Each structure stands twice: as structure tokens, then as C-alpha cells.
Amino acid sequence: MAKDHPTGKSNLYQAILQLQTPEECYRFFQDVCSYAELSAMEQRYDIAEMLNRRCIYTEIMEKTGASSAIISRVSRVLGDPESELKRRLDQREPQP
């Protein structure tokens, strides 16, 4: 496996679990991510929330500025039965 390939075994994940407030999370991610990386993660999460609410692609594109390719990728993730993102969204939002 390539040296730079994520394994899930980094202490990064333990550090994230220690964060207690949204402000701490934001400051932490500002420290470890570039502006573009953090912006992309926020955009993808926003897209996931909208897809989970059954918004259509054109509405998501208008509200987020995301391409249909990014929306499609997030949609595929949410369609995976093992998706942790989907589990988290379902715990937060009541389904229609």
C-alpha cells in the first residue's frame, strides 16, 4: 500500500474523537486541512444532507455550486449499505 494512502490507523482519528464542540472541530480542521480541502468537505456534507432530504440534483447544484459529478459521487456513498455518513445523517434527520 502506498505510504500516503489512508489506513484509518492514524492517531488523527483519536484526536478527532477528543474534540467536543463545533468550534473546536472547525479550528482543528483549519489547522490540518487547506482551505480547499475544508471547503470541499463542507460542500460534500451539505450535498449529503440535501440528498438525504431527497433534493434534486439541479437544486443541489444551484445551492452548493457543486458539479453533477461531485453530487453523483456523494450519492454513491450514501447508497452504500456500509456508509457511515448515511448512518450519521439518518440519526440527525427525520425521514419523510
C-alpha positions as CSV (number, residue, x, y, z in Angstrom):
1,M,0.0,0.0,0.0
2,A,1.3,3.5,-0.8
3,K,2.8,5.4,2.0
4,D,0.3,8.3,1.6
5,H,-2.8,6.0,1.4
6,P,-5.2,6.5,4.4
7,T,-5.4,3.3,6.5
8,G,-7.7,4.5,9.3
9,K,-5.0,3.6,11.8
10,S,-3.5,7.1,12.2
11,N,-3.8,8.9,15.6
12,L,-5.7,11.6,13.7
13,Y,-8.9,9.8,14.4
14,Q,-8.3,9.6,18.1
15,A,-7.6,13.3,18.1
16,I,-10.8,14.0,16.3
17,L,-12.7,12.0,18.8
18,Q,-11.4,14.2,21.6
19,L,-13.0,17.4,20.0
20,Q,-16.0,18.5,21.9
21,T,-17.6,21.5,20.2
22,P,-18.2,22.5,16.6
23,E,-15.8,25.5,17.2
24,E,-13.0,23.1,18.3
25,C,-13.7,20.9,15.3
26,Y,-13.6,23.9,13.0
27,R,-10.3,25.2,14.4
28,F,-8.7,21.7,14.3
29,F,-9.7,21.1,10.7
30,Q,-8.4,24.6,9.8
31,D,-5.1,23.6,11.3
32,V,-4.8,20.2,9.4
33,C,-6.6,21.0,6.1
34,S,-6.0,23.5,3.4
35,Y,-8.8,26.0,2.7
36,A,-9.8,24.0,-0.4
37,E,-9.9,20.7,1.5
38,L,-12.0,22.0,4.3
39,S,-14.3,23.8,1.8
40,A,-14.7,20.5,-0.2
41,M,-15.5,18.5,2.9
42,E,-18.2,21.1,4.0
43,Q,-19.6,21.1,0.5
44,R,-19.8,17.4,0.3
45,Y,-21.5,17.2,3.7
46,D,-24.0,19.8,2.6
47,I,-24.7,17.8,-0.5
48,A,-25.2,14.6,1.6
49,E,-27.7,16.4,3.8
50,M,-29.6,17.6,0.7
51,L,-29.6,14.2,-1.0
52,N,-30.8,12.6,2.3
53,R,-33.7,15.1,2.2
54,R,-34.4,13.9,-1.4
55,C,-33.5,17.2,-3.0
56,I,-32.9,17.0,-6.8
57,Y,-29.5,17.5,-8.4
58,T,-30.4,20.8,-10.1
59,E,-31.4,22.3,-6.7
60,I,-28.2,21.0,-5.1
61,M,-26.1,22.4,-7.9
62,E,-27.7,25.8,-7.5
63,K,-27.4,26.0,-3.7
64,T,-23.9,24.5,-3.4
65,G,-22.2,25.3,-6.7
66,A,-21.1,21.6,-6.9
67,S,-20.8,19.8,-10.2
68,S,-23.1,16.9,-11.0
69,A,-20.0,14.6,-10.8
70,I,-19.4,15.5,-7.1
71,I,-23.1,15.2,-6.3
72,S,-23.1,11.8,-8.0
73,R,-20.1,10.7,-6.0
74,V,-21.8,11.7,-2.7
75,S,-25.0,9.9,-3.9
76,R,-23.0,6.7,-4.5
77,V,-21.5,6.9,-1.0
78,L,-25.0,7.3,0.5
79,G,-26.2,4.3,-1.4
80,D,-23.6,2.1,0.1
81,P,-25.1,-0.1,2.9
82,E,-22.0,0.4,4.9
83,S,-21.9,4.2,4.6
84,E,-21.1,5.8,8.0
85,L,-22.1,9.1,6.5
86,K,-25.6,7.8,5.8
87,R,-25.9,6.4,9.3
88,R,-24.9,9.8,10.8
89,L,-27.4,11.7,8.6
90,D,-30.2,9.2,9.4
91,Q,-29.6,9.8,13.1
92,R,-29.8,13.5,12.7
93,E,-32.7,14.0,10.3
94,P,-36.1,12.5,10.4
95,Q,-37.0,10.9,7.0
96,P,-40.2,12.0,5.2
